Amino acid sequence: MLNQQADLNRLFNALADPARRAMVERLSRGPAPVSELARPLPMSLPAVMQHLDVLEAAGLVRSEKVGRVRTCAIDPAALSQAEQWINARRIEWQGRLDRLGEYLKTLESEGGDDGSSH
C-alpha cells in the first residue's frame, strides 16, 4: 500500500504542472518526437527534457531513441491507476451524498407530519 501511495504521489505531482499536462494531452493522440512536444511550450529544450524525465519517473510516459530522434508515448496503465484512485473517491462521496439525501428526506417527512408550517 505504501509503495502504491508513493506511485500515486509521483503521478499526481507529474500531472500538477501545466506544461507536463500539455505534453500528456498531446501524447494521448499518439506518440510524438520531443521536438514536437517542445514546439508549443515557452521553454528551452533542456527544460522540456526535465519535464519529460518527471513524466517518465511517474510512469506516465516512455521514450525510445532511434538515431537522433527521441520519440515519446503515453503509458495508459499509469493513467488507469490515477483513474482508479479518483473513481474510488467519487464512489465514496456518491455514497455519502446518497445517505445525506435519504436523511434529508426523512427529516422532511418527519417535519411535514406534525402540522407545523415554516
C-alpha positions as CSV (number, residue, x, y, z in Angstrom):
1,M,0.0,0.0,0.0
2,L,2.8,2.4,0.9
3,N,4.5,1.8,-2.5
4,Q,1.2,2.4,-4.3
5,Q,0.8,5.7,-2.3
6,A,4.3,6.7,-3.4
7,D,3.5,5.9,-7.1
8,L,0.3,8.0,-6.8
9,N,2.2,10.8,-5.3
10,R,4.7,10.8,-8.2
11,L,1.8,10.5,-10.7
12,F,-0.2,13.5,-9.3
13,N,3.0,15.5,-8.9
14,A,3.8,14.9,-12.5
15,L,0.3,16.0,-13.6
16,A,0.4,19.1,-11.4
17,D,2.4,21.1,-13.9
18,P,0.6,22.7,-16.8
19,A,3.4,22.0,-19.3
20,R,3.5,18.3,-18.4
21,R,-0.3,18.1,-18.7
22,A,0.0,19.7,-22.1
23,M,2.6,17.0,-23.1
24,V,0.3,14.2,-21.8
25,E,-2.6,15.7,-23.7
26,R,-0.6,15.8,-26.9
27,L,0.7,12.2,-26.3
28,S,-2.9,11.0,-25.7
29,R,-3.4,11.5,-29.5
30,G,-0.3,9.3,-30.3
31,P,3.5,9.1,-30.0
32,A,5.5,12.2,-30.8
33,P,9.1,13.3,-31.0
34,V,10.4,15.5,-28.3
35,S,10.8,18.4,-30.7
36,E,7.1,18.3,-31.5
37,L,6.2,18.2,-27.7
38,A,8.5,21.2,-27.2
39,R,7.3,23.4,-30.1
40,P,4.2,24.9,-28.4
41,L,5.9,25.3,-25.0
42,P,7.6,28.6,-23.9
43,M,10.7,26.9,-22.6
44,S,14.1,25.6,-23.7
45,L,14.6,22.1,-25.0
46,P,16.6,21.1,-21.8
47,A,13.6,22.3,-19.7
48,V,11.3,20.2,-21.8
49,M,13.6,17.2,-21.3
50,Q,13.5,17.8,-17.5
51,H,9.7,17.7,-17.6
52,L,9.7,14.5,-19.7
53,D,12.1,13.0,-17.1
54,V,9.4,13.7,-14.4
55,L,6.7,12.1,-16.6
56,E,8.8,9.1,-17.2
57,A,9.7,8.7,-13.5
58,A,6.0,8.8,-12.7
59,G,5.4,6.1,-15.3
60,L,3.1,8.2,-17.5
61,V,5.5,8.4,-20.5
62,R,8.0,6.1,-22.0
63,S,10.5,7.1,-24.7
64,E,12.7,5.5,-27.3
65,K,15.6,6.9,-29.1
66,V,16.2,5.9,-32.7
67,G,19.2,7.7,-34.2
68,R,18.9,11.3,-33.2
69,V,15.2,11.3,-32.6
70,R,13.7,10.6,-29.2
71,T,10.0,9.6,-29.5
72,C,7.7,9.6,-26.5
73,A,4.5,7.7,-26.0
74,I,1.9,7.7,-23.2
75,D,1.7,4.6,-20.9
76,P,-2.1,4.1,-20.3
77,A,-1.5,1.9,-17.3
78,A,-0.3,4.9,-15.2
79,L,-3.4,6.9,-16.2
80,S,-5.5,3.9,-15.3
81,Q,-4.0,3.9,-11.8
82,A,-5.0,7.6,-11.3
83,E,-8.4,6.9,-12.7
84,Q,-9.0,4.1,-10.3
85,W,-8.0,6.3,-7.3
86,I,-10.2,9.1,-8.5
87,N,-13.2,6.7,-9.1
88,A,-12.8,5.2,-5.6
89,R,-13.1,8.8,-4.1
90,R,-16.1,9.5,-6.4
91,I,-17.9,6.3,-5.3
92,E,-17.2,7.1,-1.7
93,W,-18.6,10.6,-2.0
94,Q,-21.6,9.5,-4.0
95,G,-22.5,7.1,-1.2
96,R,-22.2,9.9,1.4
97,L,-24.3,12.2,-0.7
98,D,-26.9,9.4,-1.2
99,R,-27.1,8.8,2.6
100,L,-27.4,12.6,3.2
101,G,-30.2,12.7,0.6
102,E,-32.0,9.9,2.4
103,Y,-31.5,11.6,5.8
104,L,-32.9,14.9,4.4
105,K,-35.9,13.1,3.0
106,T,-36.5,11.5,6.4
107,L,-36.3,14.9,8.1
108,E,-38.6,16.4,5.6
109,S,-41.2,13.7,6.0
110,E,-41.0,13.8,9.8
111,G,-41.3,17.6,9.8
112,G,-44.3,17.6,7.4
113,D,-46.3,15.2,9.6
114,D,-46.5,17.5,12.7
115,G,-48.7,20.0,11.1
116,S,-46.4,22.9,11.7
117,S,-45.6,25.4,8.9
118,H,-42.3,27.1,8.2
